[in-house]
Amino acid sequence: MPLYDLFSLVPAACLALQRCGPCGCAKNRLIALVLALAVLGGCASSSQVAENTDDAEVDATTAAVDEPPPPPVPERPIPDASVYPLLLAEFALRRSDFDTALNTYLEQADVLRDPAVSAHATHLAQYLQREREAFRAVRLWVELEPDNLEANGTLATLLARQGRNREALPYLAVVARAGEPAKFPVLLNRFKALRPADQLGLEGDAQALIDDDLGDNVSLLLTHALMAEERGDAAAVKARLVPVFALEPYQQQALVLEAKLNLSAGTDEPLARIEEALTKDPARPELRLQYARLLASQDMPAARKQFEILSSEAPHNSDLLFSLALINHELEDNAAATAYLNQVVALGKRNDEAHMFLGQIARNEGELDNAIQLFQQVGDGTQLMKATISIAQIQVSEGREQDMADYLNRLRESYPHRKEQLFALEANIYSETDRDARGLELLDRAIADFPESDNLRYSRSVAHERAGNITEAEIDLRAIIERDPENSTALNALGYTLANRTERYDEAQALIEKALTLSPNEPAILDSMGWVLYRQGDLENAKQFLSRAYASFPDPEVAAHLGEVLWAIGNTAAAMTVWRGALQEDPQHVVLNETLTRLGISLQADAES
């Protein structure tokens, strides 16, 4: 189908013909233009034409006898210079050369100043999602045809998208005054990004329209209330909802907005008006869904009842069934949750999410083999890696390490595009379970397949460092830095490794300083800088960096470092406070406990008490 059919428009050349004036030369050219387009646009074969000739002659004769001649069309001369560009634009459309077509129509819109051409250019620009060109075309269209409702509405929308909300409002008012639906909610687009003065100015303009002649326009009144909500002015929202309810007592968006305000304010019976609306008209599924969601924040059994009503009216709606599964799981009714999830699976919708959820329920109930089978039914999508991690964790916890490795090998064969990601996942499992030798063996194989993978090399460097293979760790980190000299993570990791495991402090500090330049507020890098300064004996500066790191990221390892520096300075009370806090968060943290053991300090009893 030609593109202009999409717009329900005749070609611009035909438009020009209808409007051509008394200039015979221009008219003849345009007749030739239309004939050329008609020939190009014809889709019937010659045989089809021959077969239908007789019928066509009868129809033509009948039409000539029965139908009066069409009324004359107002004529307007078209400049000779515009004929060829219009023809060019139409041929460009037929070739799908949209840039040429659009640019030509935009030029001719300026030349001809014809609202039909401007409208055509606007529609084409919108179809191509070229907002700048659409704005140029529709602005001219409104200038030429100021009462055209489509033009006014389109210009208002484009202005609002640019954050020019106050400029958009008068064009929406034109539509509303004509008695047509005006999209006043577009004024909320980027509302929060407006300066406070512009927000209030827009609200004032809206209030002026309400006071003038649009006080009965529910869309404008509701948008005015939503503006106040965007500013966080609950009192203004409540006041502005009064005229909305006076016109439409059970307007859905107003009901939900009022209910949210009531819930935030802790009002008694915050959902009373919604309940009244549903009592008067139970057949409002969208409102009932909003009601159920609001109930979920305060009364889960009541929310379940509403979702059950919705589901009974739409038994094949997988989203409602999934919501019921979530609610029943929250209410610790896993039997009901499982039943709803099985219904979701039977519908063939949201299968991966449903199997993931079923697997989690089975795992929590100790049905580990069943959980693995359910997780294995998750396909390639957003849930696959979560399901795979769950399977691996179960198998490792049961000592079925080889089963895990075999399963991950099968996954890598089934999903080649995830091979690198699955190698990294398996390596991380080995790291978390202190199986560094197995992890290194796997990573060697992975890097042979993906030698340019920085993620895999970084993982191997960590495994080497944990195993005490500092030289090998450095080789991997330097390979990353050689490919990406501004990789602050690798720079910091190498700097910290050298500071912590060697005496190459100057080299370590240079690496960390570069990393800090690239990521000035990264807590891990601040921690490394504090640690290398401590190793060099600069205790005061070390304390400053470590304090900054701990303030933004109170990790037990950072706490171990900060506590040690405070201890070395002589501020033992502060050191003990930091360590105690970290032990309460993670009593088994390796670095923290190694630090306390090395310094001969025992705080475990305090932490456990």
N, C-alpha and C positions, 0 to 999 in steps of 0.2 A: 504494500500500500504506500503510495507517495506520501512524503512527510506532510505536505500541506493538507492531505485528507485528515491527518491526525488533528489538525487545528480547526477542522470544519470551515476551511477558507477556500475560496476559489483562487487560482493562481493570480498573482499580481498583474500579469499581462492581461487576463480577462477583465480584471477590475479596471484596468486602464482603458480597455475597449469600451466598456459601458459608459465611461465618463468622457470619452473623446469628444471634442467640440466640432465646430463647423469646418475646421481645417481639413480639407479632403486629403491632403498629402499625409498628414499624421494619421488620419483614420485608415487610409489604405495600408499604411505600414502596420498598424495595430491589427487589422484584419488578417494580414499575412502572418503576423506573430501568433495569433490565436490558432490559425489553421495549422501552423507548424507544430504547436504544442499539442493540438488535437491528434495529429498524425503520430507524434511520438508517444502519446499517452494511450493510443488505441491498443486493445489487447485481444480483439477478436481476429481470427484468421480469415483469409479470403473466402474459404469454403463456408465458414459460419455466416459471413455476410451474404453469400449467394443463397444459402438455404433460407435466410430470413427476409429476402428482398420483397417477396409478395406481401408478407405480413406487414412489413415496414411501410409499403405503399398504401395498404389499406388503412393502417394507423394514421399515416400522414394525411390521407384524404379525409378520414373521420375528424381528425384534429382541425383540419382547415374549415370543415363545415360547422363543427359543434363548438369550438373554442373561440372566444373573442380574442383579438390581438392583445398582446401584453401592453400594459401602460407604458408610456415613454419614461425612460430613466433620465434623471437630471444629468445634463452633460457638462463636462468641464474639460477644456483643452489640456492635453498632456504635452509637455515640451518634447520636441524631436530628440533632444539629447538624452532623455530618460528611457527611450524605447529599448535601445540596445542593452543598457545595464539591467533593466527588468528581465529581458530575455536571458541574459547571462545568469542572473540570479536563479531563474527557474531551471535552467539547464544544470546549474551547479547543484541544486537540490536533487535532481534526478540522478546525478552522479555521486550523491552523498558527499559532495564537497561542501560541507556545512560552513567552513570558515569563509569561503568565497561568497556563498549565498548570504550569510549573516552580514558580513562587512558591506556587501553591495546594498542590501536592504537598508542598513543603517544610513549609508550615504544618501540613498534615494529618499529615505524618510525626511532627512534634512532638506533635500532639494525640493521635493514635491510638497512637503508639509501637508500630506494627506493622512487623515486618521487611520484609514484602512491599511496603508503601508506601514505606519507606525505600529499598529496592532499586530500585523504579520511579523514584523521584526521583533516585537516583544515576545510573542509566542515562540518564535524560533529560538531566541536567546534563552528563554526559560527551559525549553526542551533540551537544549544543550548545556543547561546549568551554568550559563555564563551570566552571572549576576550583574557585573559591571555594565555589560552591553544591554541587558534587560532594563536596568535602571535608566540608561540613556534613552532607550526607545520609549519606555512607558512615561517618562517625564514629558517627552514631546507629545505623546498621545493625549495625556491629560491637558496639556496646554491647548491642543487643537480641538479636543472634545471634552470639555471640563465636566460635563454631566454624565459621562460614561462610567457606569458603576464598576465594571470590571477593571478599567484603567485606574480608577481611584483606589480600589482595594489592593491592586497589585503594587501600586506606588507606595501605599502605606506599609505593606508587608516588607518591601525592600528597604524602606527608610528605617523601619524598626530593627531589621537585621544589622543595619549599620550603626545602631545605637542612637539614631536620630528620632527618638520616640515622640518628642513634642511636635516635630514637623509632621509625623505620620498621623497624628490625631485628627486634624481637620479633614483629611481625605477619608478617614473612616466615618466621620460625621456625615459626609456627603452620602455615603452608602446608607447609613442608618436613617437619614431624613427621607430617603426615597422609599423607606419601608422594607428594605432588604436586609438580610443578616449581615452585620458588620463584624469583622474579626477583631474586636477590641482586645482580646487576650494577647495579640501579637505585641501590644505595648509592654508586656511583661518581659519580652525578650531583652536580655542584658540589662534588666532594670537595676539589679544590684551593682552593676559596674558603673552606673551613672553617679555623678557627684551628688551629694545630698541636696544641694540647691536645685539641681535639675530634676531629682526625684520629686521634690515638693512642688516644683514648677509644673511638672506633668500632672500631678494630682490636682493642683489648682485649676489647670486647664480642663481636666475632666469634670471637676466640680462645676465649672462655669457652664459646660454643656448640659450637665444634669439640671442646673438651676434654670437654664434657658428653655430648651424644648426637647431634651432627651431624658427627662427624669423618669420616663416609663420604659427605658431600654434596659432590660435585665442584664444583658451582656456587659454594657458599660458600667452599670452599678456594681456588678460582681467584680469586674476588673478593677474598679476603684477600691473595693475592699481588699482585693489580693495585693494591690500596691502597698497598702498599709501593712499587710502580713509580711511582705518582703522586707519592710523596714523594721519589723518586730514591734509594731504599735498595736497591741491587742485591743486596747480600748477603741481605737479608731476602726478596727476591723468589725468589732461588735456593732458599733453605731452604724456603719455603712451596710451591714447585713439587714438592718431593720427594713429599709425600703425594698430590698430584694424579696424578703419573706412576705411583705405586704402585697407584692405583685404575684409571686409564685411561692406559696407557703412551703412547698416541698421540693424546691429546686435542689438537685442532687449535690452539685459542687458547693453550694452554700451550706447545705446540711452537714457535709463532711468537714468543711472549714470551721463551722461553729462547734462541731463535736471535738475537733482537735484543740480548739481554744479552751473548751470546757475541761478536757482531760488535763491539759497543762496547768490550768488554774485549780484543779482539784474540786471542781464543782460537783455537787450532789446530782445524781442522775445525769451525767454528761451527755448521754446518747438519747435522751428522752424524745427529742424531736424526730430523730431518725426512726426510733421505734414507733412513734405515732404515724409517720409516713408509711411504714411497712404494714402497720395494722390497717390503714385505709386502703392500701394497694399492695398486697403481698407479691404481686407479679412484677417486681422490679429487681431482677437479678443483679444488675450492676450496683444498685444501692445496697442490696443485701450483702454483696461481696465486700464493699467498703465497710459496712457495718461489722461483718465478721472479722475483718482485719483490725479494726479499731478495738473490738472486744478482746482480741488475742493479747493485747498489751495489759489487760487487767482481769480478764475472766476467761481462762482457757476452756473450761467445760462449756461455757455459753458460746464461745467461738466455734467449738466443735459442733454444737447443735446447728448453728447457722450454716456451716459448711456442709453438714449432712443434708439440710434442706436443699441447698444449691445442687449438691451432687445427685439427689433424688430426681431433680428436674432436668439434669444434664448428665445421665449416667456414664456417658462415654467421654466426658471431659477429663483428660488425664491430669491437668493442672489442679483441678479440685480434688481428685483422688490423692495426688501427691501431697497437697496441703493437709488433707485428713491424716495421711501417714505421719507427717511431721508433728501435727498436733497430738496424735495418739502416742507417739514416741515421747513427746514432751511430758505427757500425762502418765508415762511409764506403762502404757498398755501396748507392749510390743506385739502381742498377738494380733490386735486390730491393725497396728501399723503394717505388719507383714501382709495381712490380708489385702489392705489397700494397695500396697506396692505390687503384689502379685496381679491385681487388677490392671495396674498401669502397664505391667509387662505384657499381659494378655492383649491389651489394646495396641501394642507395638509402638508406644510413645514413651519418650524419655527413658529408654531401656537402660542406658549406661548409668544414669543417675539412680534409677530404681535398683539395679543390681549392686551398685556401690553402697546404697543405703541398706539393702538387705544383708550384704556382707558385713557391714558394721554392726548391725543388730546381732547377727549370728556370732560374730567375734566377741562382742560384749557378753553374750550369754554362754561363752565357752565352747561353742560348736565350731571348732577351728577348721576341721576338714570341710564342713559345709560352707564356712566363710570363704575358704580358698576357692571352692568351686564357684561361688557366686562372684567373687572378685574376678575370676578368670573369664567370666562372661561379659566383662566390660570391654567394649571395642575401642578402636583407635579414635580418640577424641580427648576432650578436656579432662575426663576422669581416668584415663588409662594409667598415667603415672602414679596417681594416688592409689589406685587399685594395686598396681605392681609393688609399690612400697609396702602396702599392707600385707600382701602375700609374702614378700621377702622377710618382713619382720616376724611373721608367724613361723615361717620355716626355720629361720635362724634361731628363734627362741626355743624351738623344739629340737634343735641339733640337726636339722635337715638341710645342712648347708649345700650339699650337692644337688638336692632337689631344686633349691633356689637357683643355683648356677645353671642347671639344665633348663629350667623354665625361662630364665632370662636369655639364654642362647636361642631358644625357640622364638621368643619375642623379637630378637634382633633379626632373625631370618624372616619372620612374618612382616615386620615393619622396618625395612631397611632405612627409611628416612628418619627413624628414631634411634638408629644404632648408637650413635655417639652419646645421645642423652641416656640411653639404657646402660651403656658402659659406665657413665658418670654415676648413675644411680647405684649400680652394684658396688662400685668402688666406695661410695659413701657409706653403704651398709657395712662393708668390711672395716672402714675407718671407725664407725660408731661402735663396733663390737670388738675393737682391738685385734683385728685379724690383718695386721699390716703386711705380713708376708704374702697372704693371699691377695690382698689389694694391690701390692706392687706387681705381682705376677699378672693380674688382670690388666693393670694400667699399661704395662709393657706391651701387651697384645693390642690394647686399644690404640695406643699411640702409633703402633706400627700401621694400623689402618687409617688413623687420622693424625698424621705427623704435624699438621698445622693447627691442631686444636689447643688453644691456650687453656681452656678449662681443664682438659685432661692433664696437660703438663703441670698446671697448678696443683691439681689433686695429687699427682705423683710427687711433686716437690714436698707437699705436706707429709705424705707417707714416708718419704726418705728422711725428712727432718725428725719425725717421730721415732724412726728406726735408728737415728744417729748417723745417717749417711749424709753429712752436711755437704760434702763435695758434690754428690749427685743432686741434692736439692738445689744447690747454687746453679748447676748446669741447666736444670729445667727453668729456673726463674730467669736466668740471663737469656735463655732462648726466647722467652716471652718478651722480655724487655728489648731484645734486638729487633723483634718484629714490630713491637709497639712501645717506642721509647717513653711514651707518656702514660703508660699503664700504671696508675698510682698504686693499685692493689699489689702488683708484682714488685714494684719498687719498695713498697713498705714491707712486704713479706721478706724480701732479701735483706733489707736493712735490719729488720728485727732479728732475723736468723743470725746474721753476723754479730749483732750486738749481744745476743743472748747465748750463742753457742761458740763464739770465737772471741779473740781480743782485737779484731780489726775494727776498732771503734770509729776511727776517723772515716773510713770507707762506709761504714754503716750509717753514720750521721749524714754524710753527703747524700746517700740514697734516700734516707727518710726526709731530709730537707726538701729534696726535689718532689717527693710524694706529697709533702705538706703544701708546697707551692701549688700543686695541681688540685689538691682537695684540702683546703685550709681548715675546715671544721670537722673533718672525719675523726671520730673518737678513736678508732684503731690506730690511726697515724699519730694522733696526739699522745696516745699511750706509748707507742714506739719511741717517739722523741723523748718523752720523759724517762723511759727506761735506758736509752743510750746515754742520756745526760747523767743519770744516776751511776751507770757503769763507769763513766769518766770522772765521777766525784763531784759533779756540779749539782749539789743537793737542792738548792733553792729553786733553780730553774726547772729541775726535774719535778719538784713538787708542784710548780705552777702548771706545767703541761699535764701531769697526771690528775691534778684536781679538775682541770677543764674536761679531761676525758671522762672522769668518773661522774661529773655533774650531768653530762649529757648521755652517758651510757654506763650505768652502775653494774657493770659485769664483774663476776667474781675474779677473773684474771686481772682486770684493771684494779680491783680492790686489793689484790695481793701485792701488786706493784706499788700502789699508793701507800698502803700500810707499811711496806718495807722501807720506803723513803721516809715516812713520818717517824718510824722507829729509829732509823739511822740518825735523823736530826735530833732525836731525843724527845719528841712529842709522843710518848708511848700511849697516853690515854686516847689521843685521837686515832692512833694506829689500831688500838684494840677495838674502838668503836666501829671503824671501817671494817675490820675483819669479822667482828661479830655479826654485823649486818649482812655481810656476804655469806657467812656460814648458815645463817637462817634461810637464805634463799637457796643455797646449794651446798649442803653439808659434805657432799662427796666430791666436790670439785678438785680435780687433780692438782692444778697449779697452786691453788690456794692452800691445800693441805701440805704440799711439798714445801711451800714457803714457810709455813708455820713450823713444820718439822725441822727444817734447816736452821731456823732461828731459835729452836728449843722452846716454842710456845704451845701450850695446850689450851684450846678454847672449845674443843668438841663438847665437853660436858656442859659448858654454858649454852652452846648452840642447841643441844638436845633438850635442855631444860626450858 
